[in-house]
Amino acid sequence: MAPATKQVTIREFEPGDEAAFRQLNEEWINRYFRMEEKDKESLYHPQANILTCGGRILFAVIDGQCVGCCALVPGGDGEYEVAKMAVTASCQGNGIGRKLLQAVVDTARSMGARRLHLETNHALAPAIRLYESIGFRHVTPAVPSPYVRADVFMEMNLAN
């Protein structure tokens, strides 16, 4: 059965999800770019670098298998980075990324977030179109990115 016909559920990170979080992200990073030190920090230690700092990680799940993920990384004063968003290649194009991103935005709102921001790369045009369609707008970064590959910067104001 095609992924489009199966039920997708969104859930929070659970103990044991570390490997799925790492694999989903390594898949796209290694396909388009290369792993950077900042990737390794988040992917090899998500509890220490995201969750215990007040962040969240959400997963898109089909039949018990994690097929997508996205993190909210706290940046202080009601600001969060939308980071490490991935949908496995075999499930892309079925609306899973949209459902996952909307859940992340809704979660951020419920946490009292005032602003979301993200960094991506122009080569990831489908992801950029998704971010734009959800309400993210292009901005000039206020600080340099820790990622060599980052050349597109976006934000969403939730305070309105």
Secondary structure, DSSP 8 states (H G I E B T S, - for coil): --GGGS-EEEEE--TTTHHHHHHHHHHHHHHHS---HHHHHHHH-HIIIIITTT-EEEEEEETTEEEEEEEEEEEETTEEEEEEEEE-GGGTTSSHHHHHHHHHHHHHHHTT--EEEEEE-TT-HHHHHHHHHHT-EE---SS--S-TT--EEEEEE---
